[in-house]
Amino acid sequence: MSRTNNVRGPTSALTDFLRASGITPTTIANRAATRVRPQDQDQPVAGPSTAQESEPITSANRSTARSRRSTRASGYASDDLDQPEGEVEAGDAMDVDEAEEQATPAKKRKLTKAAEAKLKAKEKKKGKKGSGDEADPDEDAYTALSKSLWTNGASKPPVGSFENCAICNKQFTVTKYTMAANSGNGYLCHQCAKAGGNDPFKKPAIPKKRKAPADKRNITNFEEKRFPSLVSVCIQLITKHIDDIDALGDIGTLNVEAISKALSKNRGLTPENAHLFYNAGNASLTLFDATNLPSPAFETLAYHNANLTSLRLDFCGHLDDKAFKVFSTSLASLERIELLGPFLVRPLGWQSFFKSHPNLEAFLITQSPRFDDACVKSLVENCPGLKELRLKEIGHMNDVFLKEIRGFKKGLQYLDLSDPSQSCGEDAMIALLRSVACKSLSHLNLSKHDLLSDEFLSKGLLPFTKILRSLTLSYLPELTDTGVSTFFSDWTNAALVSIDLSRNDQLGNAALESLMKHSGSQLEELNVNGWKEVGEDALMMVGRLGKELKRVDVGWCREMNDFVMKFWLEGEIVRRASKGGCTKLEEIKVWGCNKITHACPRKKGVLLIGVESHTSR
């Protein structure tokens, strides 16, 4: 008695999956037979007798034949795997019928990017032909044989078969990386393919994703975030709707200046809203950005503020002789005037103004290219009681200016002659200090007079300045570390409140140590930007002696680091007690200090500006 044995051995998960998908040894054999079948069995299809109707049919037949060839050459004929060879050809013949092709849609396989590009190109070309463009009826798409797939009309040999190399005639095993010879006859082994400059194993380069460029001006500052006050919120609201306001009312001088400053951020001050700041009872008026005010608007300002004693106009480039003449006649009580950018006022306009204001006490101008020697002479003759003088960025500045300024016999309290086109001489500057500095000078700014050297310190400042409180000597390349150190060691002047010696690259440890010993106890503002030679020990002395410091600029001092910063903010522990440290610091600028890291210590209420590790992100 015999029984049928239906017991099967264990199979893998892959085998079960292939069997469920209809892939069996039989279908694989049919696929191999389909690959090696010749491609020249296509029969021409008869068409209509007329030439006009035969052209589209012929092109359709060609495209159908090409699609069959490409399908066989690629090795994928999934619809023919389970059919005999005759049935496959019959199926090819049935493809000509477009109605059946539409009625029975075939399952589409996923195309590669290259195939999708070719398909789009074909569709585009067909669309152009259908639009009425003339074309050659025998013209056909590019059908050159690919090196990797075609050889004399036959498909690539199946993977695993043996072939002879077309160059070295050695037998090799065909893989999916096998490439066709350039001549189109035969295939190449991997060694010959590489020798010809084609790497069969090379993977296509994946394009790198470009990162969005970071904003280099996104600066990280450490500051205390405070809830805005009611006054600041009201000022912002007024600034936003400034054109809808009829009058500001009695809100106080400080609030009016705050509104003017807020408007200057977006240059919102215009002739239409400027009248909000005008009042016949005004004693002081400050407009921080008068760019949009034409000359007639300045005349209106003078007429509506006749009792002004102090006037400040920034960016007043439209102020000309006609408007300035109204200043001379209508602002008779003016004692202090500060102008930024009065480019259009001529020498006669300045002289007329000085003659009409003999009681002028403060004359502060910046960037006035027409102000010359005759104007300075008229100022000294007509305004002998002047106490504050600023002639900054004046193109005609020379030694004659200094000689005329020496005519202020009562002395000056404030003197700013910085940023000239050409430096004044050292001897003329020493003579000027001898005349005006001894009695009352408390503020001095001589920046960018690059002819001044250590001799000016020893023969000018040292003997003639006794009550100076603020000193600015930046951009003086002739100053040396030894000369500045000696000057502060021998200077009998009281301790300074503010000092700016920035951009003097010759200064270093000795100058900073002497400066702190002289003025450290009272110093509130210190600027040593650009002192690249200063060391860590000298910077530590700033923390030991600068107890009153509020604002410090140590940009480009390369030895500034996290330890110095911690000492400035926290001091040091000596015998269980904290000692040293700048307890009143409000702002520190550390531009170019690459030893300051993102982990540098911080303190509530201290604004830290310019940390490189944050600006480079």
C-alpha positions as CSV (number, residue, x, y, z in Angstrom):
1,M,0.0,0.0,0.0
2,S,1.5,3.3,-1.1
3,R,0.7,6.7,0.2
4,T,1.4,10.1,-1.4
5,N,4.1,12.0,0.5
6,N,2.9,15.7,0.8
7,V,5.5,16.5,3.5
8,R,7.8,19.5,2.5
9,G,10.9,20.7,4.2
10,P,11.2,24.1,5.8
11,T,11.4,27.1,3.4
12,S,12.7,30.5,4.0
13,A,10.6,33.7,4.2
14,L,12.0,34.9,0.9
15,T,10.9,31.7,-0.9
16,D,7.4,32.0,0.5
17,F,7.3,35.7,-0.6
18,L,8.4,34.9,-4.1
19,R,6.0,32.0,-4.4
20,A,3.1,34.3,-3.2
21,S,4.2,36.8,-5.9
22,G,4.1,34.3,-8.7
23,I,7.8,34.0,-9.1
24,T,8.7,30.3,-9.5
25,P,11.5,28.4,-11.3
26,T,9.2,28.2,-14.4
27,T,8.7,31.9,-14.6
28,I,12.5,32.5,-14.2
29,A,13.2,30.1,-17.1
30,N,10.7,31.9,-19.3
31,R,12.3,35.2,-18.5
32,A,15.7,33.9,-19.5
33,A,14.2,32.6,-22.8
34,T,12.7,36.0,-23.4
35,R,16.0,37.8,-23.0
36,V,17.9,35.7,-25.5
37,R,15.2,35.7,-28.2
38,P,16.2,37.6,-31.3
39,Q,14.7,41.0,-31.9
40,D,14.2,40.8,-35.7
41,Q,10.9,39.0,-35.8
42,D,8.7,42.1,-36.0
43,Q,6.5,42.1,-39.0
44,P,5.3,45.2,-40.8
45,V,1.7,46.1,-40.3
46,A,-0.4,47.0,-43.3
47,G,-2.0,50.4,-43.3
48,P,-4.3,52.5,-45.5
49,S,-3.4,53.2,-49.1
50,T,-3.4,56.9,-48.7
51,A,-0.1,58.6,-47.7
52,Q,-1.7,61.0,-45.3
53,E,-3.2,58.3,-43.2
54,S,-0.1,56.0,-43.4
55,E,2.2,58.4,-41.7
56,P,0.7,58.4,-38.2
57,I,0.1,54.6,-38.4
58,T,3.8,54.1,-39.4
59,S,5.0,56.2,-36.5
60,A,2.7,54.4,-34.1
61,N,4.0,51.1,-35.3
62,R,7.6,52.2,-34.9
63,S,6.9,53.4,-31.4
64,T,5.2,50.1,-30.6
65,A,8.1,48.1,-32.0
66,R,10.6,50.3,-30.1
67,S,8.6,49.8,-26.9
68,R,8.7,46.0,-27.3
69,R,12.5,46.1,-28.1
70,S,13.2,48.3,-25.0
71,T,11.1,46.0,-22.9
72,R,13.0,42.9,-24.0
73,A,16.3,44.6,-23.8
74,S,15.8,45.7,-20.3
75,G,15.0,42.1,-19.2
76,Y,11.6,42.9,-17.8
77,A,8.7,41.3,-19.7
78,S,6.5,40.5,-16.7
79,D,3.4,40.0,-18.9
80,D,5.1,37.3,-21.1
81,L,6.8,35.2,-18.4
82,D,4.1,32.6,-18.1
83,Q,3.1,32.4,-21.8
84,P,4.6,30.4,-24.6
85,E,6.7,32.1,-27.2
86,G,3.9,32.1,-29.8
87,E,1.4,33.7,-27.4
88,V,3.9,36.4,-26.6
89,E,4.1,37.4,-30.3
90,A,0.4,37.3,-30.5
91,G,0.1,39.6,-27.6
92,D,2.6,42.0,-29.4
93,A,0.4,42.0,-32.4
94,M,-2.6,42.9,-30.2
95,D,-0.8,45.9,-28.9
96,V,-1.5,47.7,-32.2
97,D,-5.2,48.0,-31.3
98,E,-5.4,51.3,-29.3
99,A,-8.9,50.6,-28.1
100,E,-7.9,47.4,-26.4
101,E,-4.9,49.1,-25.0
102,Q,-7.1,51.7,-23.3
103,A,-9.7,49.1,-22.1
104,T,-7.1,46.9,-20.3
105,P,-4.7,49.2,-18.5
106,A,-1.4,47.5,-17.6
107,K,0.2,47.8,-14.2
108,K,2.9,50.4,-14.4
109,R,6.3,49.8,-12.8
110,K,8.3,52.5,-11.1
111,L,10.5,54.4,-13.6
112,T,14.0,55.6,-12.9
113,K,14.8,59.3,-13.1
114,A,16.6,58.8,-16.5
115,A,13.5,57.0,-17.9
116,E,11.2,59.7,-16.6
117,A,13.3,62.4,-18.3
118,K,13.3,60.5,-21.6
119,L,9.5,60.0,-21.4
120,K,9.0,63.7,-20.8
121,A,11.2,64.6,-23.7
122,K,9.2,62.3,-26.0
123,E,5.9,63.7,-24.9
124,K,7.2,67.3,-25.5
125,K,8.3,66.3,-29.0
126,K,5.0,64.7,-29.8
127,G,3.2,67.9,-28.6
128,K,5.3,70.0,-30.9
129,K,4.5,67.7,-33.9
130,G,0.8,67.8,-33.1
131,S,0.7,71.6,-33.0
132,G,1.3,71.8,-36.8
133,D,5.1,72.1,-37.0
134,E,6.6,70.6,-40.2
135,A,8.8,67.6,-39.7
136,D,10.4,64.9,-41.8
137,P,8.1,61.8,-41.9
138,D,11.2,59.6,-41.7
139,E,12.5,61.5,-38.6
140,D,12.6,59.3,-35.5
141,A,13.7,59.7,-31.9
142,Y,17.3,59.1,-31.0
143,T,17.8,55.4,-30.8
144,A,21.5,55.0,-30.4
145,L,22.5,51.9,-28.6
146,S,23.6,52.2,-25.0
147,K,27.1,50.9,-24.2
148,S,25.7,49.1,-21.2
149,L,22.7,47.5,-22.8
150,W,23.0,47.0,-26.5
151,T,25.4,45.1,-28.8
152,N,24.5,44.5,-32.5
153,G,20.8,44.5,-31.8
154,A,21.0,41.8,-29.1
155,S,20.3,42.3,-25.5
156,K,22.9,42.1,-22.7
157,P,23.8,38.5,-21.8
158,P,22.2,37.2,-18.7
159,V,24.0,37.8,-15.4
160,G,26.1,34.7,-14.6
161,S,26.9,33.7,-18.2
162,F,30.4,33.7,-19.6
163,E,31.7,36.1,-22.3
164,N,35.0,36.9,-23.9
165,C,36.4,40.4,-23.5
166,A,36.3,42.4,-26.7
167,I,39.8,43.8,-26.0
168,C,41.9,41.2,-24.1
169,N,39.8,38.1,-25.2
170,K,39.8,36.7,-21.7
171,Q,36.7,34.9,-20.5
172,F,34.8,36.6,-17.6
173,T,31.6,36.3,-15.8
174,V,28.8,38.8,-16.8
175,T,27.5,40.9,-13.9
176,K,25.2,43.8,-13.7
177,Y,28.2,46.1,-13.9
178,T,29.5,44.7,-17.2
179,M,29.8,47.4,-19.8
180,A,29.7,47.2,-23.6
181,A,32.7,48.0,-25.8
182,N,32.9,51.5,-27.4
183,S,32.8,49.8,-30.9
184,G,29.5,48.2,-30.0
185,N,30.9,44.6,-30.6
186,G,31.1,42.6,-27.5
187,Y,31.6,43.4,-23.8
188,L,34.5,44.4,-21.6
189,C,35.8,42.9,-18.5
190,H,36.1,45.1,-15.5
191,Q,39.9,45.6,-15.9
192,C,39.6,46.8,-19.5
193,A,36.6,49.0,-18.7
194,K,38.6,50.8,-16.0
195,A,41.6,51.1,-18.3
196,G,39.3,52.9,-20.8
197,G,38.4,55.5,-18.2
198,N,35.0,54.1,-17.3
199,D,34.6,52.8,-13.7
200,P,31.7,50.3,-13.8
201,F,31.4,50.4,-10.0
202,K,31.3,54.2,-9.6
203,K,28.1,55.4,-8.0
204,P,26.5,58.6,-9.2
205,A,27.4,61.6,-7.1
206,I,24.7,62.8,-4.8
207,P,24.3,66.5,-4.9
208,K,25.1,68.1,-1.6
209,K,22.4,70.2,0.0
210,R,23.5,73.8,0.4
211,K,22.8,75.2,3.8
212,A,21.1,78.5,4.0
213,P,23.7,81.2,4.7
214,A,23.5,82.5,8.2
215,D,23.0,86.1,8.9
216,K,26.5,87.4,9.8
217,R,25.0,90.5,11.5
218,N,22.9,88.4,13.9
219,I,24.8,89.6,17.0
220,T,24.2,87.9,20.3
221,N,24.3,90.3,23.2
222,F,23.8,89.5,26.9
223,E,21.5,92.1,28.4
224,E,18.8,92.2,31.0
225,K,15.3,92.0,29.6
226,R,13.1,94.5,31.3
227,F,9.4,94.9,31.0
228,P,8.7,98.2,29.1
229,S,7.5,101.1,31.2
230,L,4.2,102.9,30.6
231,V,6.1,105.9,29.4
232,S,8.0,104.0,26.8
233,V,4.8,102.2,25.6
234,C,3.1,105.6,25.2
235,I,6.1,107.0,23.3
236,Q,6.1,104.1,20.9
237,L,2.3,104.5,20.3
238,I,2.7,108.3,19.7
239,T,5.6,107.7,17.3
240,K,3.5,105.1,15.3
241,H,0.6,107.5,14.9
242,I,2.5,110.8,14.8
243,D,0.7,112.0,11.7
244,D,-2.7,111.7,13.4
245,I,-1.8,113.8,16.4
246,D,-2.8,117.5,16.7
247,A,-0.7,118.5,19.7
248,L,1.6,116.8,22.3
249,G,0.4,119.0,25.2
250,D,2.4,119.6,28.3
251,I,4.3,116.3,28.6
252,G,7.7,117.7,29.7
253,T,10.9,118.4,27.8
254,L,12.4,114.9,28.5
255,N,9.4,113.2,26.9
256,V,9.4,115.5,23.9
257,E,13.1,114.7,23.3
258,A,12.3,111.0,23.7
259,I,9.6,111.2,21.0
260,S,12.0,113.1,18.8
261,K,14.6,110.4,19.3
262,A,12.1,107.6,18.5
263,L,11.1,109.4,15.3
264,S,14.7,109.6,14.2
265,K,15.0,105.8,14.0
266,N,12.9,105.7,10.8
267,R,13.4,109.4,9.8
268,G,9.7,110.1,10.5
269,L,10.2,113.8,11.2
270,T,8.6,115.8,8.4
271,P,7.4,119.4,7.9
272,E,3.8,118.1,8.5
273,N,4.5,116.8,12.0
274,A,7.5,119.0,13.1
275,H,5.1,121.6,14.4
276,L,4.3,119.2,17.3
277,F,7.7,120.1,18.8
278,Y,7.3,123.9,18.4
279,N,6.2,126.2,21.2
280,A,6.8,129.8,21.8
281,G,7.7,129.0,25.4
282,N,10.4,126.5,24.5
283,A,13.8,127.2,26.0
284,S,15.4,124.1,24.5
285,L,14.7,122.1,21.3
286,T,16.4,119.0,20.0
287,L,15.7,117.3,16.7
288,F,17.8,114.2,16.2
289,D,17.1,113.7,12.5
290,A,16.2,116.7,10.4
291,T,17.0,115.1,7.0
292,N,13.4,115.5,5.7
293,L,13.1,119.2,6.7
294,P,13.6,121.6,3.8
295,S,14.9,125.1,4.1
296,P,11.5,126.7,4.6
297,A,10.8,124.3,7.5
298,F,13.9,125.7,9.4
299,E,12.6,129.2,8.9
300,T,9.2,128.1,10.4
301,L,11.2,126.6,13.3
302,A,12.8,129.9,14.1
303,Y,9.6,131.8,13.9
304,H,7.7,129.5,16.2
305,N,10.4,129.1,18.8
306,A,11.6,132.7,19.3
307,N,12.7,132.2,22.9
308,L,15.0,129.3,22.4
309,T,18.3,129.4,24.4
310,S,19.5,126.0,23.3
311,L,19.1,124.4,19.8
312,R,20.4,121.1,18.5
313,L,19.8,119.9,14.9
314,D,21.3,116.7,13.7
315,F,21.5,115.9,9.9
316,C,20.4,119.4,9.0
317,G,21.8,119.2,5.4
318,H,19.1,121.4,4.0
319,L,19.9,124.4,6.2
320,D,21.1,127.1,3.9
321,D,22.0,130.8,4.1
322,K,18.4,132.0,3.8
323,A,17.2,129.9,6.7
324,F,20.3,130.6,8.8
325,K,19.7,134.3,8.3
326,V,16.3,133.8,10.0
327,F,18.2,132.1,12.9
328,S,20.3,135.3,13.2
329,T,17.3,137.6,13.4
330,S,14.6,135.6,15.1
331,L,16.6,133.6,17.7
332,A,18.1,136.5,19.6
333,S,18.2,134.7,22.9
334,L,20.2,131.7,21.6
335,E,23.2,130.8,23.8
336,R,23.9,127.3,22.7
337,I,23.8,125.9,19.2
338,E,24.8,122.4,18.0
339,L,24.6,121.5,14.3
340,L,25.5,118.2,12.5
341,G,26.0,118.6,8.8
342,P,25.3,122.3,8.0
343,F,26.9,121.9,4.5
344,L,25.2,124.7,2.8
345,V,25.9,127.6,5.2
346,R,28.5,129.9,3.7
347,P,31.1,132.0,5.5
348,L,29.1,135.2,5.4
349,G,26.1,133.4,7.0
350,W,28.3,132.2,9.9
351,Q,29.8,135.7,10.4
352,S,26.4,137.3,10.4
353,F,25.2,134.8,13.0
354,F,28.2,135.5,15.3
355,K,27.6,139.3,15.1
356,S,24.0,138.9,16.1
357,H,24.7,136.6,19.1
358,P,27.5,138.2,21.2
359,N,26.2,136.2,24.3
360,L,26.9,132.8,22.6
361,E,28.4,130.3,25.1
362,A,28.5,127.1,23.2
363,F,29.2,126.7,19.5
364,L,29.3,123.0,18.4
365,I,29.4,122.1,14.7
366,T,30.4,118.9,12.9
367,Q,31.0,118.5,9.1
368,S,30.9,122.1,7.8
369,P,33.2,122.3,4.7
370,R,32.7,126.0,4.2
371,F,33.8,127.1,7.7
372,D,37.2,128.9,7.2
373,D,39.7,131.1,9.0
374,A,37.6,134.2,8.6
375,C,34.7,132.5,10.4
376,V,36.9,131.5,13.4
377,K,38.2,135.1,13.6
378,S,34.6,136.5,13.6
379,L,33.7,133.9,16.3
380,V,36.5,135.0,18.6
381,E,35.9,138.7,18.1
382,N,32.1,138.7,18.5
383,C,31.6,135.9,21.1
384,P,34.4,136.5,23.7
385,G,32.4,134.6,26.4
386,L,32.4,131.3,24.6
387,K,32.9,128.3,26.9
388,E,32.3,125.3,24.6
389,L,33.8,124.9,21.2
390,R,33.6,122.0,18.8
391,L,35.0,122.2,15.3
392,K,34.9,118.5,14.3
393,E,35.6,117.3,10.8
394,I,36.3,120.8,9.5
395,G,38.0,120.6,6.1
396,H,39.9,123.9,6.4
397,M,41.3,123.2,9.9
398,N,45.0,124.3,10.2
399,D,47.4,126.1,12.5
400,V,45.7,129.5,11.7
401,F,42.6,128.1,13.4
402,L,44.6,127.4,16.5
403,K,46.2,130.8,16.5
404,E,42.7,132.5,16.4
405,I,41.3,130.2,19.1
406,R,44.0,131.4,21.4
407,G,42.1,134.7,21.5
408,F,39.6,133.3,24.1
409,K,41.3,135.0,27.0
410,K,38.8,133.7,29.5
411,G,39.6,130.1,28.6
412,L,37.4,127.2,27.4
413,Q,35.8,124.5,29.3
414,Y,35.1,122.2,26.4
415,L,37.4,121.9,23.3
416,D,36.9,119.4,20.4
417,L,39.1,119.8,17.3
418,S,39.0,116.2,16.2
419,D,39.1,114.5,12.8
420,P,40.6,117.3,10.7
421,S,41.5,116.8,7.0
422,Q,45.1,117.5,7.9
423,S,46.8,117.4,11.3
424,C,47.7,120.6,13.0
425,G,51.3,121.1,14.1
426,E,52.6,120.0,17.5
427,D,54.0,123.4,18.4
428,A,50.8,125.2,17.5
429,M,48.8,122.8,19.6
430,I,51.1,123.3,22.6
431,A,50.8,127.1,22.3
432,L,47.0,126.7,22.2
433,L,46.9,124.7,25.5
434,R,49.1,127.3,27.1
435,S,46.5,130.0,26.4
436,V,43.2,128.3,27.0
437,A,43.8,125.2,29.1
438,C,45.2,126.3,32.4
439,K,42.2,128.0,33.8
440,S,39.1,125.9,33.1
441,L,39.5,123.2,30.4
442,S,37.8,120.0,31.5
443,H,37.1,118.3,28.2
444,L,39.7,117.8,25.4
445,N,39.4,115.9,22.2
446,L,42.3,116.0,19.7
447,S,41.7,112.7,17.8
448,K,43.4,112.1,14.5
449,H,45.9,114.9,14.8
450,D,48.5,112.3,13.8
451,L,51.5,114.7,14.2
452,L,51.1,114.8,17.9
453,S,53.7,112.7,19.8
454,D,55.0,112.1,23.3
455,E,56.5,115.6,23.2
456,F,52.9,117.0,23.1
457,L,52.1,115.1,26.3
458,S,55.2,116.2,28.2
459,K,55.2,119.9,27.0
460,G,51.5,120.5,26.4
461,L,49.2,118.4,28.6
462,L,51.6,117.8,31.5
463,P,52.3,121.4,32.5
464,F,49.1,123.2,31.3
465,T,46.1,120.9,32.2
466,K,45.2,120.8,35.9
467,I,41.4,120.1,36.1
468,L,40.8,117.9,33.0
469,R,38.0,115.4,33.5
470,S,37.7,113.9,30.0
471,L,40.5,113.2,27.5
472,T,40.3,111.7,24.0
473,L,43.5,111.0,22.1
474,S,42.6,108.3,19.6
475,Y,44.3,107.5,16.3
476,L,47.7,109.1,17.3
477,P,50.3,106.7,15.8
478,E,53.2,108.7,17.2
479,L,52.4,107.9,20.9
480,T,54.5,105.2,22.5
481,D,54.0,102.9,25.4
482,T,56.9,104.4,27.4
483,G,55.9,108.0,26.7
484,V,52.2,107.5,27.8
485,S,53.3,105.6,30.9
486,T,55.7,108.4,31.9
487,F,53.0,111.0,31.3
488,F,50.5,109.4,33.6
489,S,53.1,108.7,36.2
490,D,54.2,112.4,36.3
491,W,50.8,114.1,35.7
492,T,49.4,116.1,38.6
493,N,45.9,116.4,37.1
494,A,43.0,115.0,39.2
495,A,41.8,111.5,38.3
496,L,39.9,111.4,34.9
497,V,36.3,110.3,34.6
498,S,36.5,109.4,30.9
499,I,39.5,108.5,28.8
500,D,39.7,107.3,25.2
501,L,43.1,106.2,23.8
502,S,41.7,103.8,21.3
503,R,43.4,102.7,18.0
504,N,46.9,103.5,19.3
505,D,48.6,100.2,18.5
506,Q,51.9,101.1,20.1
507,L,50.4,101.3,23.6
508,G,50.5,98.3,25.9
509,N,51.1,97.1,29.5
510,A,53.1,100.0,30.9
511,A,50.6,102.6,29.6
512,L,47.5,100.8,30.9
513,E,49.0,100.2,34.4
514,S,50.1,103.8,34.8
515,L,46.7,105.0,33.6
516,M,44.8,102.8,36.1
517,K,47.1,103.9,38.9
518,H,46.4,107.6,38.1
519,S,42.7,107.5,37.3
520,G,41.4,104.1,38.3
521,S,39.6,105.3,41.5
522,Q,37.3,107.7,39.6
523,L,37.3,106.3,36.0
524,E,33.8,105.6,34.6
525,E,34.6,105.2,30.9
526,L,37.6,103.4,29.5
527,N,38.4,102.8,25.8
528,V,41.6,100.9,24.9
529,N,40.3,99.4,21.7
530,G,43.1,98.2,19.5
531,W,45.8,97.8,22.2
532,K,46.9,94.5,20.8
533,E,50.1,94.3,22.9
534,V,48.4,94.6,26.3
535,G,48.8,91.5,28.5
536,E,46.5,89.6,30.9
537,D,48.2,91.1,34.0
538,A,47.5,94.7,32.9
539,L,43.9,93.8,32.1
540,M,43.6,92.2,35.6
541,M,44.6,95.6,37.1
542,V,41.6,97.2,35.5
543,G,39.4,94.9,37.6
544,R,41.4,95.6,40.8
545,L,41.4,99.5,40.5
546,G,38.4,100.3,38.3
547,K,35.7,100.1,40.9
548,E,33.7,103.0,39.4
549,L,33.9,101.7,35.8
550,K,30.6,101.7,33.9
551,R,31.6,101.3,30.2
552,V,34.7,99.6,28.9
553,D,35.8,98.9,25.4
554,V,38.7,96.3,25.1
555,G,38.1,95.4,21.5
556,W,41.0,93.7,19.7
557,C,42.9,93.3,23.0
558,R,44.0,89.7,22.2
559,E,44.8,88.6,25.7
560,M,41.3,89.4,27.0
561,N,39.8,86.0,28.1
562,D,37.1,84.4,30.2
563,F,39.3,84.5,33.4
564,V,39.8,88.3,33.1
565,M,36.0,88.7,32.4
566,K,35.2,86.7,35.5
567,F,37.6,88.7,37.6
568,W,36.0,92.0,36.4
569,L,32.5,90.8,37.1
570,E,33.0,88.8,40.4
571,G,36.4,89.9,41.8
572,E,38.6,87.4,43.6
573,I,38.3,85.6,46.9
574,V,41.0,86.6,49.4
575,R,40.8,85.1,52.9
576,R,37.2,84.1,52.4
577,A,36.3,87.7,51.3
578,S,35.5,89.0,47.9
579,K,38.0,91.6,46.7
580,G,38.3,93.7,43.5
581,G,36.0,93.6,40.6
582,C,34.1,96.3,38.7
583,T,30.9,96.4,40.6
584,K,29.2,99.1,38.6
585,L,29.8,97.8,35.1
586,E,27.0,98.4,32.6
587,E,28.5,97.7,29.2
588,I,31.6,95.8,27.9
589,K,32.7,95.6,24.3
590,V,34.9,92.7,23.3
591,W,35.0,92.9,19.5
592,G,38.0,90.9,18.2
593,C,38.8,89.2,21.5
594,N,38.9,85.6,20.2
595,K,39.7,84.1,23.6
596,I,36.3,85.1,24.9
597,T,34.2,82.0,24.5
598,H,30.5,81.2,24.6
599,A,31.0,80.1,28.2
600,C,32.3,83.4,29.5
601,P,30.8,84.5,32.7
602,R,27.9,86.9,32.7
603,K,26.2,89.2,35.2
604,K,22.7,90.5,35.4
605,G,22.5,94.1,34.3
606,V,25.8,94.0,32.3
607,L,25.6,94.3,28.5
608,L,28.2,92.2,26.8
609,I,28.8,93.0,23.1
610,G,30.9,91.3,20.4
611,V,31.5,87.7,21.6
612,E,33.0,86.1,18.4
613,S,31.7,82.6,19.2
614,H,28.2,84.0,18.9
615,T,28.7,86.2,15.8
616,S,30.2,83.3,13.8
617,R,27.2,81.0,14.2
